[in-house]
Amino acid sequence: MLTRKQLDLLRFIDERMREDGVPPSFDEMKDALDLKSKSGIHRLITALEERGFLRRLPNRARAIEVLRMPEGAGRMAAPAPVAAPAPVAAPAPRRFTPSVVEGGRAKAVPPRPTTQMVDDSGRSVSIPVMGRIAAGTPISAIQNQSHAITMSPDFLAGGEHYALEVRGDSMVEAGILDGDLVVIRKQDTANTGDIIVALIDDEEATLKRLRRRGSSIALEAANPAYETRVLGPDRVQIQGRLVSLVRRY
């Protein structure tokens, strides 16, 4: 699933490639998406490239190739030239506590209750699986509960929990692999060294290790192929702490 900004950028690049035969400049992309700086375009292109929608060709200026479009998005008939991408017909994004979002910036809505049920033996707890989380470039996670898993309370930490399916490989050296289910305790604080669900810029969620660097927050991967991101505390919201992991073989 792409965020609205990612989909807008992908469609804009695709339309310009079909119209002009060359991709738009970074300034044109910034203006089309109404962003304040080109750094946001760099992040969006990196996310699209790592998810297999774009490819940057080496040693060539402005060399971007659209590999595929999201399922159901399709490529539109060649449109008249426009200064900005056509709006995407998508449901307004919503977010449940822990604020794992559908995509785009949105006001918080009242959370749906997610009751954790204990079976008759008193030894099993039902944990809602709330979608996907990125262990790599931040991506959006599905906000709606898809199913539930049953766990022993011995693997939980007290309080309310939810689970997310991992997508990506940035936490492999912490033993977290693509396709694993991570069980998260809902909380808005964490200690340095904890693996957390972090919401960045009120828009995208990721699974990383928390480090504090003075007044800044560092989101650290457990894979040398990924850079540590250092952000201001106003840009990061802690949505929960990893307490358990479930892996299927």
Disulfide bonds with the S-S distance in Angstrom:
none
